Amino acid sequence: MSDRLRELTAFVRAGETGSFSRVARELGVSQPSISRMVADLEARLGVKLLLRTTRHVTPTEAGRVFLARAQQILGDLDDAENAARGVDSLRGTLRVALSGALGAREVIPRLPGFVTQHPKLRIELLMSDRTEDLIAEGADMALRLGRLPDSGFGARLLGKAPRMAIASPGYLARKGMPRTLADLAGHDCILGPGLSSRSGWNFTRSGKAESVTVQGSITVTSADGVIACAKAGLGIAVASRWMCRTELEAGEVVPILSDYQLDWVELHAVYPTGRRPSLKVRTISDYLAAQLMHNEGD
């Protein structure tokens, strides 16, 4: 990498993360080296790009303008190199932020085909149940389940899957099979993230909206935890087919209240706005959309 390109890369990541030390770790150099690269860039341009404090760096007005252009330049350069090689020869690193449950259950099992198609592309999966700052984490994209809040990010719908109420055969043998929403009042319900975090569950039956208040002694903060609780016979849970596919196929949980429908859950690819998604992002988004399309309505 040329000196000017290294300077530009160091500046962009410092402007995005607000931290010289973080950029140094990413690029495998010392913090003084990053500071010196940015200082050399500022000296050559004759303008202050970043304001330094002991704990943070912030772009100046000129720095914000330059940052937007520099991001575009680096993205275009990466795209140009990959386009010259062809989409079947993608190189570099693709960093994807996603939840642990989604990654383990739906994304990772689908990756072998993508990796085979792009053997020179390095993939980093930033798996966490917390919603990370895409820019600060240096992610090229994120995979997000559910409705997206208004934000300064672009998004593409990749697929959707039905939600359902589920329980283990053992639990139903002890507590009985609920036939109506009113029957849920006599059951233990597991509260978890997303839709299942609310004590009021909303269904539709024959086109008519119906809701029910549920209660239970267990609340879980992860989708995997909700499924584990249902599988263990601790109660009735609400989950998307993506999250409980394995347990459904194994007969460890079964769908209930099939006359009632829940809203489907959507999966979006989310990426920073202000620049066109890179060829790497577009390629894996196309791949996942094609993969997930076959499972809609399963």
N, C-alpha and C positions, 0 to 999 in steps of 0.2 A: 504494500500500500504506500502511495506517495506521501510525502510530508504534508502537502496541502490537503489531501484527502483524509489523512489521520487527524489533522487539525479540525477539519469540518466535522468529522464523525465525533470527535471529543466535544466540540462545542454543542452539537445537536443533542447529544445525550446529557450533557451538563444542563443545558437549557430545559430539557424535558424532565429530568429527575431532580434538579435543584441540588445536586450533590457531586462534587469532584471525586470523593472517595468511592462512591458507588460506581461511577464511570470507570475509575481505575480498576476496580475489581472485574467489571465486565470486559475490559480490554486487556487485562493481564499486565498492567504497568503500574508504576507508583503514582500516588496522588500528586506529588510535585511535577511529574511528567505531564499529567493532564492540565494542571494549572499553567505550565509553561507553553503547552500547545495552544491553549486559548489566548494566552498573553501574546504569543507570536502572531496569531491570527488578528487580534485587535491592533497590534502594532502595524501590521501590513495594511490593514484597512484604514487605520487612523481614526478609529471610533471605539468607544467603550461598548461592549456587547453584554457583559454580565456584571452585576453588582455583587460583591463578595461580602459575606459576614463570616463569623467563626463557625456557623452551623449551616449556612444555606447560601446558595447562589440564585440570583433572580435576573432574568433578561431585562435590559433597559428597553426603552421604546425602540431604539435602533436595533437592539438585539432581538426583539419580538418580530420585527419585519424581516430581519436577516434569517431568523430561525425558520420561519415559514418557507422562505425560498430555499434554504439549505435542506430542509426535510424533503422538499420536492425533488431537489437535485439528486440527493442520495437515493431516493426511491426510483427516480427515472434511470439512474445509472445501474442500479440493481436489476431493474426490468430490462434494460437494454442488453446487459450481459446475458441474462437468461433467455431473452428472445433470440439473441444471436446463436445460442447453443441449441435452442428449440425447447419446447415445453417438456419434452421427455428427458431433458438433461438439466433440470433445475439444480442449482447449487446454492451454497450459503446455509443460513440457519433460519428456520421458521419457528417462531415462538408463539405458542397457543395457550391462552389462559382458559381454564375450565374447571368445573367442580369435580371433586374426586369421584363421586358416584357416577356422574355422566361419563367421565373419562374411562373408568374401569368397566362400566356395564355396556356402553354403546360405542364409544369412539375407538378405544384401543383395540377391541376385537375386529374393527373394520380397517385398521391401519396397515396390516400386512400387504394388501393389494396396492395401496398408495405407495408404500415404501419400495415395493418391487418395481413400480413404474418410475420412481425417482430415487434411485439408490445413492446419488451423490448429495441429496438434500438432507441436512441435519435437522432433526425435529426436537424441540424442547417443549415438554408439556408442563405448564405451570399449574399444577393441580391443587386447588384449595377451595373450601366451602365458603370462604370470604370473597366478596366482590372486590377484586384488586383494581388499582389504578392502572389502566392499560398503558398509559404513557410512561408513568414512573417505573413500571415493571419492565418496560422495554418490549412488551408483547406486540406482535404484528397483528394479532386478532384475538378475540375472545369468543367462546361459545357460551351463550346464555339461554337458560330455560325460562319460560314465562313471559309475561308482558314486560316490555322495556320501558323504563322511566324516560322522561324527556331529558336529553343530554346532548353534549356536543360530539356525539359519535354517529357514524353511519352504521347501517345495519342491513342485512339480507336474510330473509326467511329461508331456512334450509329444509324445514320439515315440521310436521306436527304429529302428535300421538294422542290417543284418547286417555283420559283419566278414568279411574274406576274405583269403586269401593271393594276392598279385599279382606279376607280373613283366612286363618288356617283351618283345615278340616277339624283339628283337635278342638279349637276354640268353638266352632259351630256345633260340634258334638256335645260340648258342655253347656253352651248358652242358647243353642237353638238358632235356626236360620231366620234372619229378619226378612219380612216380606214387603213391608212398607216403611216409609221414612219414620213414621210414628214409632215403629218397633225399635228404632235406634235409641230411644230414651231408656230402654232396659239393657243397653249394652255398654261395654267399655270401649271407648273410641280413643285412638292414639292421635295426639296433636303433634304436628311437625312443621317443617318449613313450607312456605308458599301457601297454597289454598288450604292445606290441612292444618295450618296454624290457627285458623279461626274456629271459634266454637260454633259458628253458624255455617253449615255446609249447604251449598246451593245446587240444586239439581233441576233438570227439565224432564217432564214426562208428557208425551203426546203433545209437544209444543208448548206446554204450560210450565212456567217457572214455579218451583216449590223449594222451600228451605226448611231446615231442621236444626235445632240446637242440640249439640252433642256434648258429652262430658266424658272424662276419663282421668285416671290417676297418673298417666305417663305423658310427658311432653318431650320430644326429641328435636335436636337442632340440625339433624342431617337427614337427607333422604334415605341413605343406607340404614340409619338407625331406625327409621320408621318401618322399613321393610323387615329388618331383623326382629323388631317387636311383633309385627304381625305374624311372621314365620314362627316365632316362639309361642304363639297363642295368647298374647297379652291383650288382644283386642282387635277392633276393626280399624282399618286405615284407608286413607285415600292416597292413591299413587298413580303416576302415569304408567302406561304399558312399558315405556322405556326403562323405568326404574325397577319394575317387578317381572320383567320378561322371563328371566331365569327361573324364578320361584314358581311362576305360573306353569311353565313348561314341565317343571319337576313335580307339580302337584302339591308343593309345599304351602301355597296359598291358592285360593279360588276366588273368582269374581262373585260378588253378591249384588242384589238389587238391580238386576240387569234390565228391568223395565225403566230405570231412571238413568239419565245421562248427565255427566259432568262436562264442563267446558274442556276442550282439548288443550293440551299444552303445546306451545310453539318453541322451536329452537332457532335462534338467530346467530349468525356470524356478525360480530360487532367489531368495528375497526375505527381508528381515529379519522375524523373528517379533516378537510383541508388538503387532502392529498388522495389521489386515486389508490385504491387497494392494490398492492403489489401483485405481480404475476403469481407469486407463491401463494398468496392469500386467495386469489381468484381460483387457482387450480385446486387447492384443497377444499374450498367451498363448493366448487362444482362436483368434486368427487363425493363429498359427504351428502350433498343434496340428492345426487343420483342414488346413493346407497339407502338413504332414509326414505326416499319416495316409495320404495317397494314395501315399506312397513306401515304406511299410513292406512289406518283402518283395520290393521291385522287384529 
